[in-house]
Amino acid sequence: MIARIGRANFFVYAALVVFVLVSFFPFYWQFLVASRDASMLTDRIPSLVPGGNFLANAARVFDVVAFWKALGNSLIVSGTVTLTTVLFSSLAGFAFAKLRFRGSNPLFVFIVVTLAVPTQLGIIPLFIAMSEFGWAGHLQAVIVPNLVTAFGVFWMRQYTVDAVPYELIEAARVDGCSVFRIFVNVCLPAVRPAAAVLAMFTFMMSWNDFLWPLIVLNAENPTVQLALERLQSGYYVDYSLVLAGTTLATIPILIVFLLLGRQIVAGIMQGAVKG
């Protein structure tokens, strides 16, 4: 019996190792090409050992496009959108899950239904609105429409329903806490894992957003994705240059994942236990 369990554990860990290696290989290949010149892609048997040109290719990225400004713009946009989405979604989720007010159920259903509306349908009226406000070409045109998302409200509401017992809320009310203080002192600590997961996904989606910034921003005020697009917009595409820029653009997402990793794992494990 013990031998069978040992063999089962061996196959499980072996499968996990293979899965990790297969998942990691695209990132390694990206760095591999970025550390060499574009000629390696034409080699019959490409080398799997990184070269020594990554720093030179990275320096070329900053020379070809305004990559520092693009990084700063993306950090401002993604950071602001992440903070506001987590805050407003947590507030709305707490209200829909634990507060009783007229029209709460129809309003929540309406928010969920908006998830089925394609983003492309609202691009033209949204661009007209940004132009009327005088925001076209500026970062607020990317930030303001994404201050909160329907998915974020739905996610936080569903998590808050089970994570915050009514008994704690009633006890806080007996102690004289206001609704906002209940939210800060009772709700937020309980929903922190879900907020971390939402923050990670929101930051990643905002960082990788391409269509709306392409429409509403200009070449003088780009985000990272627009800068990467300019790297491959010429007649000849230097893939070592493009993938060097892509590697640099991936680093902030990895940093955010490392910062929120513990909370994300806690949220996933807690949800698995509840399921």
Backbone hydrogen bonds, N-H to C=O, Kabsch-Sander energy under -0.5 kcal/mol:
donor,donor_aa,acceptor,acceptor_aa,energy
5,I,1,M,-2.2
6,G,2,I,-2.5
7,R,3,A,-2.4
8,A,4,R,-2.6
9,N,5,I,-2.6
10,F,6,G,-2.2
11,F,7,R,-2.4
12,V,8,A,-2.2
13,Y,9,N,-2.7
14,A,10,F,-2.6
15,A,11,F,-2.4
16,L,12,V,-2.2
17,V,13,Y,-2.5
18,V,14,A,-2.3
19,F,15,A,-2.5
20,V,16,L,-2.5
21,L,17,V,-2.5
22,V,18,V,-2.7
23,S,19,F,-2.3
24,F,20,V,-2.3
25,F,21,L,-1.7
27,F,24,F,-0.6
28,Y,24,F,-2.0
29,W,25,F,-3.1
30,Q,26,P,-2.1
31,F,27,F,-2.3
32,L,28,Y,-2.7
33,V,29,W,-2.5
34,A,30,Q,-2.0
35,S,31,F,-1.5
36,R,33,V,-1.4
40,M,37,D,-1.8
41,L,38,A,-1.3
42,T,39,S,-1.5
43,D,40,M,-1.0
53,N,35,S,-2.9
57,N,53,N,-2.9
58,A,54,F,-2.9
59,A,55,L,-2.3
60,R,56,A,-1.9
61,V,57,N,-1.8
62,F,58,A,-1.5
63,D,59,A,-1.2
64,V,60,R,-2.5
65,V,61,V,-2.1
67,F,65,V,-2.2
70,A,66,A,-2.0
71,L,67,F,-2.8
72,G,68,W,-2.5
73,N,69,K,-2.8
74,S,70,A,-2.5
75,L,71,L,-2.4
76,I,72,G,-2.3
77,V,73,N,-2.8
78,S,74,S,-3.0
79,G,75,L,-2.3
80,T,76,I,-2.3
81,V,77,V,-2.7
82,T,78,S,-2.3
83,L,79,G,-2.3
84,T,80,T,-2.5
85,T,81,V,-2.4
86,V,82,T,-2.3
87,L,83,L,-2.3
88,F,84,T,-2.8
89,S,85,T,-2.2
90,S,86,V,-2.0
91,L,87,L,-2.3
92,A,88,F,-2.8
93,G,89,S,-2.9
94,F,90,S,-2.3
95,A,91,L,-2.3
96,F,92,A,-2.8
97,A,93,G,-2.0
98,K,94,F,-2.5
99,L,94,F,-0.6
99,L,95,A,-1.5
101,F,99,L,-0.6
104,S,101,F,-1.5
107,L,103,G,-2.1
108,F,104,S,-2.4
109,V,105,N,-2.5
110,F,106,P,-2.3
111,I,107,L,-2.1
112,V,108,F,-2.3
113,V,109,V,-2.5
114,T,110,F,-1.5
115,L,112,V,-1.4
116,A,113,V,-2.0
117,V,114,T,-1.3
121,L,118,P,-1.2
122,G,119,T,-1.3
123,I,120,Q,-1.0
126,L,122,G,-1.9
127,F,123,I,-2.6
128,I,124,I,-2.3
129,A,125,P,-2.2
130,M,126,L,-2.4
131,S,127,F,-2.3
132,E,128,I,-2.3
133,F,129,A,-2.0
134,G,130,M,-0.6
134,G,131,S,-0.8
135,W,130,M,-2.7
136,A,130,M,-0.8
137,G,216,V,-2.5
138,H,135,W,-2.5
141,A,135,W,-0.5
141,A,138,H,-1.3
142,V,139,L,-1.6
143,I,139,L,-2.1
144,V,140,Q,-2.2
146,N,143,I,-1.5
147,L,144,V,-1.5
153,V,149,T,-1.9
154,F,150,A,-2.5
155,W,151,F,-3.0
156,M,152,G,-2.5
157,R,153,V,-2.3
158,Q,154,F,-2.3
159,Y,155,W,-1.8
160,T,156,M,-2.4
161,V,157,R,-1.7
162,D,158,Q,-0.7
162,D,159,Y,-0.6
163,A,159,Y,-2.0
164,V,160,T,-1.8
169,I,165,P,-1.2
170,E,166,Y,-2.7
171,A,167,E,-2.3
172,A,168,L,-2.2
173,R,169,I,-2.1
174,V,170,E,-2.2
175,D,171,A,-1.6
176,G,173,R,-1.5
177,C,172,A,-2.5
182,I,178,S,-2.4
183,F,179,V,-2.1
184,V,180,F,-2.3
185,N,181,R,-3.1
186,V,182,I,-2.3
187,C,182,I,-1.9
188,L,183,F,-2.6
190,A,186,V,-0.8
191,V,187,C,-2.0
192,R,189,P,-0.6
195,A,191,V,-2.4
196,A,192,R,-2.2
197,V,193,P,-2.1
198,L,194,A,-2.5
199,A,195,A,-2.5
200,M,196,A,-2.3
201,F,197,V,-2.3
202,T,198,L,-2.7
203,F,199,A,-2.6
204,M,200,M,-2.3
205,M,201,F,-2.5
206,S,202,T,-2.7
207,W,203,F,-2.7
208,N,204,M,-2.0
209,D,205,M,-0.6
209,D,206,S,-0.6
214,L,210,F,-2.1
215,I,211,L,-1.5
216,V,212,W,-2.6
217,L,213,P,-2.2
221,N,218,N,-1.3
224,V,70,A,-0.6
227,A,223,T,-2.1
228,L,224,V,-2.5
229,E,225,Q,-1.8
230,R,226,L,-1.8
231,L,227,A,-1.3
232,Q,228,L,-0.8
232,Q,229,E,-0.7
233,S,230,R,-1.2
237,V,235,Y,-0.5
238,D,236,Y,-0.6
239,Y,237,V,-1.0
241,L,238,D,-0.6
242,V,238,D,-2.2
243,L,239,Y,-2.8
244,A,240,S,-1.3
245,G,241,L,-2.1
246,T,242,V,-2.2
247,T,243,L,-2.2
248,L,244,A,-2.0
249,A,245,G,-2.2
250,T,246,T,-1.2
251,I,247,T,-1.0
254,L,250,T,-1.9
255,I,251,I,-2.3
256,V,252,P,-2.4
257,F,253,I,-2.3
258,L,254,L,-2.3
259,L,255,I,-2.2
260,L,256,V,-2.2
261,G,257,F,-1.0
264,I,260,L,-2.6
265,V,261,G,-2.6
266,A,262,R,-2.2
267,G,263,Q,-2.4
268,I,264,I,-2.4
269,M,265,V,-2.7
270,Q,266,A,-2.4
271,G,267,G,-2.2
272,A,268,I,-2.1
273,V,269,M,-2.3
274,K,270,Q,-2.2
275,G,271,G,-2.1
